Amino acid sequence: MSKQAKPDLPADKSGEKLQKVLARTGLGSRREMERWIEEGRIAVNGKPARLGDRVDDSARIAIDGRPLERPPAEETRCILYHKPTGEVCSRKDPQGRRTVFERLPKLKSGRWISIGRLDFNTSGLLLFTTDGELANALMHPSSNIEREYMVRVMGDVRQEHLDALLEGVMLEDGVARFTDIQDGGGDGINHWYYVVIMEGRNREVRRLWESQGLTVSRLKRVRYGEVFIPSRVKQGQWTELESKEIKSLYRMADLPQKKVRRASGKEREKMERQFGKREGRGVAKKPGRKPVKSKPGKRAR
């Protein structure tokens, strides 16, 4: 009598789904993590992971043979960084350029995950979190979050240009538009505007102006959703987000808010100490207008 093959044991029903835990570390979306599991890149407690696996806090997870550090499941931390021009948003740069991660506070566990990116020549507000699930939700194209920029445009800007940018123009990756344009003042061939966009496509603000034969000579992000860049946070400096700002991020992501873990005493001392220093001038003098939340359909004057 032949021996019957033993059926596969059912997956452990305790803990969280493995792909959810991986996504929270900021490695990618849940779907991407499912692909990694299928490709055999993930191991749990020394064994290849399978779709459907669940893990608890004691599980040892490895990616491509390297141990994974993960933040506590029920905690989050969020900070704002004022990115200068001349920094890249990747963790390491093949050309040896400074990255935005170099000046951030060090973490004992987990890692900082950038919520979106700014290109090399763009300065301004950049958000970081330890919650990869939050970052992925906010960066998803369906999130429709307002991003406001202060932009200096070089050229003869006419009303027909502004009308076209509000109505929508065809770029190489599809139709794009500003939902609001406000005059920021200026003289000669350089003029400041505040513009609002609902997407985070690569160089989208610059490409929109270029579609009208105009050149962007300065670009700075000043708002992301309901989070504004504070005037006291100079280029190269970071600050903890307020509770109401963190709450707004989770609301925009349609996720339940997690417990906020605040900076340590030493980190707070370092954070406050940086505000006592002036690390050089900004890229440009700000026009005399405080950023405000846009009203859909409002035209530039």
N, C-alpha and C positions, 0 to 999 in steps of 0.2 A: 504494500500500500504506500503510495507516494505521499511525501509530506506536503502539506498545503503551505503555500507562502504566507507569511504573516502579513496582515494588512498594515498599511501605514498608520501610525498612531495619530490621533487627531491633534491639531495644533493646540498649544496651551491657550486656554480661554482667559487667563489673567493678564494684566498689564495692558499696554497700548499696542496698536498695530505698528509694526516695525517701520513701514514707510512714513507714518505720521511722525514718529520719533526722529527719523532721519531728516524729514523736511523741516522740522523745527530747528535743526542745527544750521540751516541756511545753505545746505548743499544743493538744493533744488526743490522743485515741486514734488507732490506725492507721486504723480505719474512718472516723473523722471526717476524717483527712488524705486518705484516698482520695476522699471527697466533695469536698474542697477542690480536689483535682487535677481531678476531673471537671467542677467548676464553672469551671475556668480561672483560679483565683486564684493558682496557683503557676507560677513561671517558673524555668527552669534555664539559666544562661548566656545569658539574654536571649530564650529561646524558651519558648513555652507547654509546660508539662510534660504527660506522658501517663502513664496507669496502666502500670506495668511498667518505668518509667524507673529506672535505678540511678545513683547519684552517688558520687563519691569526695570526698576532703577538699578538692580544688582547685575543685570545682563552686561556682558563684555562684548561690545560691538567693534568690529574692525572693518575698514574699507581698504581694499587692495592690500591687505596684510598689515595696515597701520591702525593702531587703536584710535577710537573716536572719543573725543571729549565732548560731553553734552551738558548743557545747563539743566538745572532742576526743571521738571515739567510744569510746575505750577508757578514759576517765577519769571519775571521779565525785567529788562532794564532797557531804557531808551535815552539816547543823547542826541544833541544837535551839534554839528561841526560846521564852522565857517570855512569852507574850502577856498584856498587861494588859487589863482591861476598857476599853472606849472606843476600841478600834482595830478597823478592818475588815480583812478578808482579801483584798480586791481590790487591784489595783495602783494604781488611782486611784479616788477617791470623789467623785461629783458634789456632795456636800454639804461637801466640804473637810475631812472628818475624817481623822485620822492613820491611815495604813495600816501593816500589819505589816512591809511591805518597807522602810520608811524607816530602820530602825535596823540592818538587816542589812549585813554587809560588802559592799563593792562588788566586782564581778567584772570582770576584764579582757575575758573572752569568755563567751558564754552568759548564762544568767539563772537566778535562784532560782525554783524551782517549789515551791509549797506542797503538802504531802501531806495533803490534806483541809483542812477549815476549822473555825474556831470562830466562833460568832456574836458580835455586838458586845458583849454583856453577859457573855460567858464568858471566863475567863482560863485560863492554864495552858500545857501542853506543845503546841507546834506544830513539826512537822518540815519542813525544806526540803532540797531536793536540786537538783543541776544535771542529773540524769538523768531526763528526762521519761518514759522507758519504765518506770523504777522507780516513779515517782509514779503513773502510770496504772494499773500492776498492783496497787499497794497500795490504790488508791481504788476498784478494781472491786468491785461488790457481792459477787462470789464469793470475795473474799479472806478473809472471816471472821476478822478480826483483832480481838483484845480491846482495848477502850478503857476505861480506868478513870477515873472521875470522883469528886471529893470534892464532895458536894452538901449544902447546908443547906436543910432543908425546914421550912416554916412551916405549922403546923396540927396537928391531933390524928391522928398516924399510928398506925393500929391494925394488928394482925397480919393481918387480912383484906386490908388494902391491900397489904401486903408479899407475901402469897401470890398476889394477883392480878397484881402486877407481875412475879413470877417465872414464873407460869403463862402470861402473855401477855394483852394487851388489844387490842381493835380500835381503831386510830387511823384518821384519814381517808385515810391512804395504806397501810393494811394492818395486819396483826397485828405487835405489837412486844412485847419483853420484856427484862428484865434477866436475865443468866445468874448473877448473884451480887449479894447485898446484904449489907453488913456494917455493924453499928452503929458510929458514930463518936463517940457521946456528945453531951451538950448538956442544957440546962435550959429549962424553960418551953415556949413554943410553938415555939421553934427547936431543931431537932435535926439533927445531922450524920450522914450515911451515906456509905459508899463503895459505888459501884455499878459494875458491869461490863456493857458492851453490845458486841455484835458487829457493829454497823452504824454508818454515819455519816450517817443521815438528818437533815434539817434540824430542829433544836431537838428531837430525839427524846427526850433525857433529860428536858427540861422538860415535854414533852407527856405523857410517861408518868406523871409525878407529878400533872400537872393532871387526867389522866383519873380520878384518885381524889379530886378535889376539894381537892388540896393545892397549895401554892405554893412554887416554888424561889426562895429569896432570895439564894443564892450558888451559883456553879457553877465548878468548876475541873477541868481534865483533868490527871491526874497520871501516866498511863501510856499508852503506845501499843505494843501487842505486848509486847516484852521491853525496851523503852526507858522508863526512869523519869525524871521531872524531878529533876535534882540540887538539893539544898537550897541550894547556894551560888549558883545561878543565879536572881537576883531578877527581878521584873517588868521587862520592857524590855531584858533582857540575852540574849545568845546564847552558845553554846559549840559547839565541834566535837564530833561524836560519836566515841566510842571505836571502835576497829577491830572489836571483838566486836559492838557495836551495829549498825554498818553491815552486817556479815556477817549478822546476824539479819534485817535488813530485806530483803536480797536473798534470803535463804532463805524468808521469808514470801511474797515476790513470786514465788518459783519461777523466779528468773533467775540466770544466772551472774554472780558478783561482778566488778565492774570495778576497775581500779587506782584507789586512793584518792589524790586530790591534796589535800595538806594546805594549811592557811593559810600565807600568807607570814609572814616574820618580823615585819613591821610589823603585820599583822593579829593575830598572836598576842600581841604587846605590847599592842595595843588591847583584845583580849579579856581578858587578865589584868588590865589596868588597871581595867576596869569592875567587876571583882569586889571591888576595894578601896573601892568607893563603895556607899552605901546610897541607892537612888533612891526613898526613901519607903516607907511601909508597904504590906503586901499588902492585899488586899481583906478578909481575915478571918484571925483566928487559927486555926491548924490544930489540929484535934483530935489527941489524943495517940495516933496510930497510924501506923505506917509502911505505905504501900501494899504489898500482896503480890499475887502472881499468884493469880487466882481458881481455885476448883475447881468444875467444872460441877455444877449441881444443888444447891449448898450453900445452905442457907436462912439468912436473917437471924435473929439471936437477939434 
